[in-house]
Amino acid sequence: MRRVALVLAAFSAATPAFGGELPATRQDALENLVRQDCGSCHGMTLKGGLGPDIRAETLAGRAPEALKSIILDGIPGSAMPPWRPLLSESDVDWIVQYLLKGKRP
């Protein structure tokens, strides 16, 4: 339960309401989320583990909107949780670009 409270506190920061670039501190937090929280299932190097490989070369050709939907709503019947309660759509747009490029957008 403490872990959930820490994640909620860390990711409840406001993001731009009308799009635009996220502040550097928010980008740092999201990069950490991908490396630590996503990495806990997808492998610390994102090469796969409980979840599939989510490196840029593996995701090449995947539609950004499909990835966004998976992150926001999870995959029912799998270990992939919905992140919608914790992340804004702007956050997820940034994460999708980060994953597709293999680096910060």
N, CA, C and O of each residue as an XYZ file, in Angstrom:
420
protein
N       0.826     -1.194      0.000
C       0.000      0.000      0.000
C       0.870      1.256      0.000
O       0.537      2.251     -0.643
N       1.989      1.200      0.729
C       2.894      2.355      0.776
C       3.430      2.661     -0.616
O       3.575      3.827     -0.983
N       3.724      1.623     -1.390
C       4.250      1.812     -2.751
C       3.242      2.577     -3.616
O       3.615      3.485     -4.359
N       1.978      2.206     -3.514
C       0.932      2.890     -4.283
C       0.857      4.352     -3.877
O       0.732      5.222     -4.739
N       0.930      4.640     -2.589
C       0.887      6.023     -2.116
C       2.075      6.819     -2.645
O       1.926      7.981     -3.025
N       3.255      6.198     -2.670
C       4.441      6.888     -3.179
C       4.315      7.173     -4.668
O       4.665      8.262     -5.124
N       3.815      6.200     -5.429
C       3.634      6.398     -6.870
C       2.619      7.505     -7.121
O       2.844      8.377     -7.961
N       1.504      7.475     -6.398
C       0.491      8.519     -6.558
C       1.060      9.889     -6.249
O       0.801     10.843     -6.983
N       1.825     10.006     -5.185
C       2.409     11.289     -4.812
C       3.409     11.761     -5.860
O       3.441     12.942     -6.204
N       4.213     10.855     -6.361
C       5.244     11.224     -7.326
C       4.680     11.635     -8.672
O       5.275     12.462     -9.363
N       3.526     11.065     -9.061
C       3.014     11.309    -10.390
C       1.732     12.119    -10.423
O       1.032     12.141    -11.435
N       1.421     12.784     -9.320
C       0.221     13.612     -9.306
C       0.517     15.056     -9.678
O      -0.373     15.906     -9.632
N       1.759     15.338    -10.046
C       2.129     16.702    -10.431
C       1.341     17.134    -11.659
O       1.046     16.324    -12.538
N       1.010     18.393    -11.709
C       0.240     18.928    -12.835
C       1.059     18.892    -14.114
O       2.272     19.101    -14.100
N       0.382     18.626    -15.209
C       1.010     18.660    -16.517
C       0.293     19.713    -17.343
O      -0.814     20.122    -16.992
N       0.902     20.160    -18.437
C       0.265     21.184    -19.244
C      -1.137     20.777    -19.673
O      -1.337     19.666    -20.166
N      -2.094     21.650    -19.492
C      -3.485     21.341    -19.802
C      -3.744     21.320    -21.312
O      -4.645     20.623    -21.778
N      -2.978     22.062    -22.054
C      -3.244     22.179    -23.486
C      -2.076     21.688    -24.329
O      -1.774     22.262    -25.375
N      -1.427     20.635    -23.875
C      -0.331     20.064    -24.638
C       0.939     20.857    -24.441
O       1.108     21.536    -23.429
N       1.820     20.772    -25.397
C       3.092     21.445    -25.280
C       4.099     20.537    -24.602
O       3.777     19.428    -24.175
N       5.316     21.026    -24.514
C       6.385     20.242    -23.921
C       6.223     20.175    -22.408
O       5.859     21.158    -21.762
N       6.494     19.017    -21.869
C       6.424     18.833    -20.423
C       7.653     19.466    -19.777
O       8.727     19.478    -20.378
N       7.509     19.987    -18.571
C       8.666     20.545    -17.864
C       9.744     19.472    -17.666
O       9.434     18.283    -17.582
N      10.982     19.890    -17.595
C      12.105     18.954    -17.453
C      11.945     18.063    -16.225
O      12.289     16.882    -16.268
N      11.429     18.617    -15.139
C      11.255     17.803    -13.931
C      10.232     16.695    -14.169
O      10.383     15.591    -13.647
N       9.208     16.978    -14.941
C       8.189     15.968    -15.257
C       8.778     14.908    -16.175
O       8.516     13.718    -16.002
N       9.577     15.337    -17.153
C      10.232     14.384    -18.037
C      11.154     13.464    -17.243
O      11.208     12.263    -17.506
N      11.882     14.021    -16.270
C      12.751     13.205    -15.408
C      11.925     12.162    -14.665
O      12.308     10.994    -14.594
N      10.783     12.590    -14.109
C       9.917     11.671    -13.358
C       9.368     10.569    -14.263
O       9.291      9.409    -13.858
N       8.989     10.931    -15.483
C       8.441      9.934    -16.414
C       9.519      8.967    -16.889
O       9.266      7.770    -17.028
N      10.706      9.478    -17.135
C      11.804      8.589    -17.527
C      12.096      7.599    -16.395
O      12.328      6.416    -16.645
N      12.083      8.084    -15.160
C      12.278      7.205    -14.009
C      11.153      6.169    -13.923
O      11.407      5.000    -13.633
N       9.918      6.594    -14.173
C       8.784      5.671    -14.164
C       9.002      4.550    -15.175
O       8.805      3.379    -14.852
N       9.403      4.897    -16.390
C       9.623      3.886    -17.422
C      10.723      2.929    -16.982
O      10.562      1.711    -17.067
N      11.833      3.473    -16.516
C      12.972      2.630    -16.146
C      12.683      1.761    -14.918
O      13.079      0.596    -14.881
N      12.008      2.306    -13.935
C      11.792      1.576    -12.685
C      10.473      0.792    -12.691
O      10.476     -0.429    -12.532
N       9.362      1.484    -12.872
C       8.060      0.820    -12.757
C       7.773     -0.067    -13.967
O       7.394     -1.228    -13.809
N       7.952      0.465    -15.158
C       7.744     -0.381    -16.342
C       8.810     -1.475    -16.379
O       8.535     -2.626    -16.717
N      10.045     -1.078    -16.019
C      11.154     -2.022    -16.013
C      10.975     -3.179    -15.055
O      11.573     -4.238    -15.245
N      10.154     -2.993    -14.017
C       9.949     -4.087    -13.070
C       9.261     -5.282    -13.737
O       9.434     -6.415    -13.287
N       8.498     -5.054    -14.784
C       7.867     -6.158    -15.532
C       8.528     -6.379    -16.896
O       8.672     -7.515    -17.350
N       8.919     -5.299    -17.530
C       9.461     -5.400    -18.892
C      10.979     -5.553    -18.898
O      11.602     -5.512    -19.959
N      11.572     -5.728    -17.730
C      13.020     -5.876    -17.608
C      13.681     -4.519    -17.432
O      13.279     -3.537    -18.056
N      14.682     -4.472    -16.592
C      15.337     -3.193    -16.282
C      15.973     -2.556    -17.513
O      16.178     -1.343    -17.544
N      16.284     -3.357    -18.520
C      16.799     -2.807    -19.779
C      15.695     -2.753    -20.835
O      15.953     -2.448    -21.999
N      14.464     -3.051    -20.415
C      13.261     -3.030    -21.264
C      13.279     -4.094    -22.349
O      12.498     -4.024    -23.298
N      14.177     -5.096    -22.219
C      14.288     -6.169    -23.204
C      13.273     -7.279    -22.992
O      13.251     -8.250    -23.747
N      12.438     -7.147    -21.979
C      11.425     -8.150    -21.712
C      11.681     -8.871    -20.404
O      12.808     -8.929    -19.913
N      10.643     -9.402    -19.866
C      10.666    -10.139    -18.606
C       9.296    -10.769    -18.481
O       8.903    -11.578    -19.322
N       8.564    -10.406    -17.438
C       7.160    -10.816    -17.330
C       6.384    -10.231    -18.518
O       5.544    -10.902    -19.117
N       6.680     -8.972    -18.843
C       6.084     -8.309    -19.996
C       7.024     -8.373    -21.190
O       8.193     -8.728    -21.038
N       6.528     -8.034    -22.376
C       7.355     -8.125    -23.585
C       8.427     -7.041    -23.671
O       8.416     -6.069    -22.916
N       9.335     -7.231    -24.592
C      10.371     -6.264    -24.949
C       9.687     -4.973    -25.407
O       8.833     -5.007    -26.292
N      10.055     -3.845    -24.815
C       9.458     -2.559    -25.217
C      10.528     -1.559    -25.663
O      10.364     -0.350    -25.499
N      11.618     -2.071    -26.223
C      12.644     -1.178    -26.773
C      12.198     -0.655    -28.140
O      11.350     -1.252    -28.803
N      12.783      0.461    -28.539
C      12.398      1.136    -29.786
C      12.447      0.195    -30.987
O      11.528      0.196    -31.806
N      13.497     -0.601    -31.102
C      13.615     -1.475    -32.276
C      12.514     -2.534    -32.311
O      12.114     -2.973    -33.389
N      12.032     -2.940    -31.166
C      10.949     -3.927    -31.110
C       9.601     -3.271    -31.388
O       8.713     -3.888    -31.977
N       9.451     -2.024    -30.964
C       8.179     -1.315    -31.146
C       8.069     -0.623    -32.508
O       7.017     -0.075    -32.840
N       9.139     -0.645    -33.290
C       9.133      0.016    -34.604
C       7.930     -0.447    -35.415
O       7.655     -1.643    -35.515
N       7.225      0.506    -35.984
C       6.068      0.209    -36.813
C       4.763      0.122    -36.045
O       3.695      0.047    -36.653
N       4.826      0.131    -34.721
C       3.593      0.107    -33.917
C       2.968      1.496    -33.927
O       3.670      2.504    -33.856
N       1.676      1.538    -34.013
C       0.960      2.813    -34.023
C       1.030      3.464    -32.641
O       0.703      2.823    -31.642
N       1.452      4.724    -32.572
C       1.521      5.411    -31.286
C       0.200      5.374    -30.516
O       0.205      5.235    -29.293
N      -0.924      5.495    -31.214
C      -2.227      5.490    -30.531
C      -2.513      4.130    -29.897
O      -3.155      4.060    -28.848
N      -2.047      3.057    -30.519
C      -2.239      1.725    -29.943
C      -1.423      1.582    -28.657
O      -1.911      1.047    -27.662
N      -0.190      2.061    -28.686
C       0.647      2.012    -27.485
C       0.050      2.871    -26.378
O       0.035      2.473    -25.213
N      -0.437      4.041    -26.744
C      -1.058      4.942    -25.765
C      -2.251      4.263    -25.103
O      -2.422      4.348    -23.887
N      -3.060      3.603    -25.889
C      -4.229      2.907    -25.367
C      -3.828      1.798    -24.394
O      -4.451      1.632    -23.345
N      -2.789      1.045    -24.742
C      -2.317     -0.022    -23.861
C      -1.836      0.556    -22.538
O      -2.150      0.017    -21.477
N      -1.078      1.643    -22.589
C      -0.563      2.245    -21.357
C      -1.711      2.802    -20.522
O      -1.768      2.567    -19.315
N      -2.608      3.525    -21.141
C      -3.702      4.142    -20.391
C      -4.676      3.119    -19.812
O      -5.096      3.246    -18.662
N      -5.034      2.115    -20.594
C      -6.106      1.202    -20.200
C      -5.660     -0.209    -19.847
O      -6.482     -1.036    -19.454
N      -4.374     -0.493    -19.980
C      -3.872     -1.814    -19.653
C      -4.348     -2.866    -20.646
O      -4.941     -2.544    -21.676
N      -4.081     -4.112    -20.327
C      -4.528     -5.236    -21.150
C      -5.286     -6.186    -20.228
O      -4.681     -6.887    -19.417
N      -6.612     -6.208    -20.354
C      -7.408     -7.099    -19.489
C      -6.941     -8.545    -19.589
O      -6.603     -9.031    -20.668
N      -6.928     -9.217    -18.456
C      -6.523    -10.614    -18.430
C      -5.019    -10.825    -18.445
O      -4.545    -11.957    -18.547
N      -4.266     -9.729    -18.343
C      -2.807     -9.828    -18.327
C      -2.274     -9.063    -17.120
O      -3.042     -8.486    -16.350
N      -0.971     -9.066    -16.965
C      -0.337     -8.334    -15.862
C      -0.194     -6.841    -16.164
O       0.236     -6.080    -15.297
N      -0.548     -6.408    -17.384
C      -0.411     -4.990    -17.750
C      -1.548     -4.187    -17.133
O      -2.706     -4.335    -17.525
N      -1.209     -3.322    -16.150
C      -2.254     -2.544    -15.479
C      -2.604     -1.283    -16.255
O      -1.821     -0.838    -17.095
N      -3.752     -0.712    -15.990
C      -4.082      0.595    -16.568
C      -3.364      1.693    -15.784
O      -3.381      1.697    -14.553
N      -2.748      2.606    -16.489
C      -2.050      3.726    -15.848
C      -2.880      4.996    -15.876
O      -2.437      6.025    -15.363
N      -4.074      4.955    -16.461
C      -4.936      6.133    -16.553
C      -5.160      6.819    -15.195
O      -5.195      8.049    -15.141
N      -5.312      6.059    -14.098
C      -5.533      6.737    -12.812
C      -4.324      7.559    -12.333
O      -4.467      8.440    -11.486
N      -3.148      7.270    -12.875
C      -1.932      7.924    -12.393
C      -1.296      8.891    -13.383
O      -0.556      9.789    -12.980
N      -1.573      8.721    -14.663
C      -0.895      9.509    -15.692
C      -1.894     10.255    -16.563
O      -2.985      9.766    -16.856
N      -1.492     11.447    -16.967
C      -2.325     12.218    -17.895
C      -2.055     11.738    -19.323
O      -1.096     11.009    -19.578
N      -2.911     12.157    -20.236
C      -2.681     11.803    -21.640
C      -1.391     12.436    -22.150
O      -0.694     11.838    -22.970
N      -1.064     13.640    -21.675
C       0.207     14.278    -22.060
C       1.394     13.454    -21.581
O       2.382     13.292    -22.298
N       1.287     12.931    -20.353
C       2.346     12.063    -19.830
C       2.529     10.850    -20.732
O       3.652     10.487    -21.082
N       1.425     10.234    -21.100
C       1.490      9.011    -21.902
C       1.979      9.319    -23.315
O       2.711      8.515    -23.893
N       1.598     10.449    -23.880
C       2.143     10.848    -25.181
C       3.663     10.912    -25.107
O       4.356     10.439    -26.007
N       4.177     11.499    -24.032
C       5.629     11.617    -23.847
C       6.252     10.226    -23.730
O       7.270      9.949    -24.363
N       5.643      9.348    -22.921
C       6.173      7.995    -22.733
C       6.203      7.235    -24.050
O       7.187      6.560    -24.353
N       5.142      7.337    -24.830
C       5.100      6.648    -26.120
C       6.238      7.128    -27.015
O       6.921      6.309    -27.630
N       6.452      8.423    -27.096
C       7.542      8.948    -27.916
C       8.893      8.494    -27.374
O       9.797      8.171    -28.145
N       9.032      8.468    -26.057
C      10.265      8.004    -25.413
C      10.534      6.548    -25.799
O      11.658      6.195    -26.155
N       9.506      5.713    -25.729
C       9.686      4.302    -26.080
C       9.983      4.122    -27.564
O      10.851      3.329    -27.928
N       9.272      4.848    -28.421
C       9.477      4.691    -29.867
C      10.825      5.201    -30.337
O      11.376      4.688    -31.311
N      11.361      6.201    -29.659
C      12.666      6.766    -30.048
C      13.829      6.129    -29.295
O      14.976      6.209    -29.736
N      13.536      5.497    -28.160
C      14.604      4.919    -27.361
C      15.378      5.962    -26.588
O      16.443      5.680    -26.037
N      14.842      7.168    -26.547
C      15.469      8.279    -25.834
C      14.411      9.360    -25.642
O      13.279      9.220    -26.105
N      14.780     10.418    -24.967
C      13.828     11.508    -24.748
C      13.389     12.129    -26.072
O      14.194     12.326    -26.982
N      12.095     12.431    -26.156
C      11.598     13.058    -27.390
C      12.199     14.438    -27.606
O      11.886     15.100    -28.596
